[in-house]
Amino acid sequence: MSTLLVVDDFEPFRRVVCSRLESRPNLQVIGEASDGLEAVEKAQALKPDLILLDIGLPSLNGIEAAHRISRLVPTSTILFVSQISDADVVQEALSNGAKGYVWKQDAGIDLLPAVEAALRGAHFVSSGVVKPGAVLRRATSVQSLC
């Protein structure tokens, strides 16, 4: 069973994500957080297998939170789930060690495949965030985002 921490400042979205994840028997949501500092604290305390992390968080943005979490809990995998679709932001997020990036508009389709890919150690990026002409193998690896 894989353990997950869900971090998003918009509680209704967080509830939908948790419900979707908990529908899978092999996934267990063990914590939730609503800001970046709380995410770092809960990641350190709970040591989840996977952290689903928004970028636009109060107190500490998701990219900085991911950087801190990667140092403090290197065994946890990070998957961004954000409404930001800019390829430069995605590149920055992935360069901080995240295994994937789900665009919130595509979460209905992409969330579970992205979680499964990240837990396997593969990269996943929603197609809605990729610039035209970019080379990407969905759910397997990110070769180039620009």
C-alpha positions, -999 to 999 in steps of 0.1 A, spaced: 0 0 0 14 34 -10 9 64 14 1 99 1 0 135 14 -23 159 -5 -14 196 -4 -37 222 -18 -50 255 -3 -85 250 -19 -102 226 4 -130 215 -20 -104 205 -46 -83 187 -19 -114 167 -9 -121 156 -45 -85 145 -50 -85 126 -17 -118 109 -26 -104 99 -60 -72 85 -46 -89 66 -18 -111 49 -44 -80 28 -52 -73 0 -27 -35 3 -31 -35 40 -21 -39 55 13 -41 93 20 -24 97 54 -24 135 56 -35 168 41 -20 203 42 -32 237 30 0 256 28 37 252 20 51 252 56 25 227 68 34 205 38 70 205 48 61 197 85 37 169 76 60 154 50 88 153 76 64 138 103 45 113 80 72 104 54 46 95 27 56 76 -4 41 103 -26 32 140 -21 7 157 -44 17 194 -42 1 226 -56 24 254 -66 3 285 -56 3 279 -18 2 304 10 32 309 34 56 290 11 51 283 -26 50 247 -38 83 248 -56 102 260 -25 83 235 -4 93 207 -28 129 218 -25 128 216 13 109 183 13 135 168 -11 162 176 14 144 166 45 125 135 32 144 122 2 124 90 2 92 108 -7 83 113 -43 67 146 -54 39 151 -80 28 186 -87 -9 193 -93 -14 229 -103 -35 252 -124 -4 268 -139 2 255 -174 33 275 -184 61 252 -196 88 272 -179 71 267 -145 67 230 -153 104 228 -161 113 245 -129 91 222 -109 106 191 -125 141 203 -121 135 204 -84 131 166 -84 94 162 -89 83 131 -108 54 147 -126 31 176 -132 -7 174 -135 -25 204 -148 -57 208 -127 -78 211 -158 -67 176 -168 -68 161 -133 -100 142 -140 -82 122 -167 -45 125 -156 -45 122 -118 -45 85 -113 -22 77 -142 2 103 -129 1 89 -94 8 54 -107 36 66 -129 52 86 -101 50 56 -77 68 35 -104 95 61 -106 84 73 -140 77 109 -151 43 122 -161 33 156 -175 -2 165 -185 -4 172 -222 -21 206 -215 11 221 -202 34 212 -230 43 238 -257 36 228 -293 65 209 -308 79 197 -274 90 161 -272 72 142 -245 63 106 -238 33 108 -216 34 87 -184 69 74 -192 95 101 -194 101 138 -200 127 143 -227 123 180 -233 97 206 -223 110 235 -244 
